[in-house]
Amino acid sequence: MSEVPPVHVLFWFDVEDYLTPESDDALLGLLDCFERQGVQGTWKVVAEKARVLEERGREDVIRALQRQDIGYHTDTHSQHPVLAEYLRSAGWEDGVEEIIRRERPGYEDTVRILGPSSTFGQAGGSWAPQIYPFMRDAGIPLFMDEASHIGLDGAPFWYCNVPHINRLETRVTRMDFEAGEKGLRQGIGRFDEIHRDVVDDGGGLISIYYHPCEFATLAFWDGVNFARGQQPPRPQWKPAPLRGAQQMAAGLELFDRYLGHIVAQPGVEVLTGRQLLNLLPDNAADRVFSIAELADMLTFSSGAIEHRFVDADTVLAPSEIFALVVEALLQIMLTITDEETENSADTALDLTQIRVVVGQDTPLGPVHRQATTLQPDAPLASDQLLEAAIDVDRYLQHHGRMPDAIWLGSEAIAPADFLITAADLLRKMAAAQRSRQVTLPSTIPLRTGHLDSERHVHDDVWNWVVFAKDFDAPGLIELARLQAWTLKPALLHYG
Ligand SMILES: [Zn+2]
């Protein structure tokens, strides 16, 4: 352990203005600042920007970017239809395929021109949960942004198998270069304040982000061309209004001093998205539980389901708990079958040998919300519940996600109700194990659960200037809520 708590500062840039050539110079100016200070940022580049840098012969910018950490910021960013527009009515699998169809060629262009990406960041407010299978398919491991759709109390989190730096809330800052020396003074003051808070907390992250085009232009390039759902014909696309070379140089000079101040702080390390991944291992994979250990964790007394800490270093997402419970039911069923064949007498079960293991990947959540067809407290046959686990286990293996419903014959049980009810059964059996008198209760009353993690998904989020004024995408928010089964804190591990 080091004596000074580690404070890691993430600088990330959305490199997107492909219509204003002067923004290339702002980008180069910022890259120069990082080279001078001997540190790296994460530069999330729009594929069209990478392509125009190539077309404009900006080898200088491309080379400088290659020496930094690269992220991907969509193929064309704000051209309609943007991602949330073309996915507005999509389901899960068709949505995933459509993102791959539209985004994969652009991503391959950025790989060819700049190298592979550590990070994905969405274009403006244009987000959909179907991006995560695309990211995994493309091999982009991290999501880093300050987008409004989902956050976990200002801390890093896992969602859909992807670690997120998003909505860090009080740990996000920036310096207002437009306010000149006063802006720099205030920016440094604010950084120092957050730095002290992070040190008091024993270490953590600070997130700082800009768009390089901000230093070159007075307005965003996409607001000028694509605001409120508009898309003029390509020949009419125009660059953003310029600040002018002198103002741009002044802004860059202030940024250089801001960065210099941060780099000089003792205990502060400027970190890229790629480097951060080393601090965010998911310790849950391969974790082994006995029935008693699993039952201890299943304390959803009010029916509210959320992630659970196993210890200070390991946390399970609700879908991981669901998969463990399914595996436990399956193993209990196998134990019963074995014992029945060995002796016909009605002897007590021995569950002490059963072990269940967390998988490598967090199962995704269901993709439709399906209600339970039985009434609460209806008595469920325990052996039917165990049998249902066979099919659920196969579903998890086949689809890599939770089923929309668990079938007891023709009756559907919603996953949250199934988890809470099965948790009751497991707790009962684990308690009986302690007194060495385990038998399978013939019935277990159906209980009602709900995924409390859904509260971290926000719905009033479609207010990006590029969307039409009345744009809404409730279907995407519903899918996002269902995927909250995968939500859990991403814990920083300082080795
Ligand atoms: Zn952007």
Residues whose N, C-alpha, C, O or C-beta is under 5 A from the ligand:
A	BS01	ZN	D14 E16 Q122 A123 G124
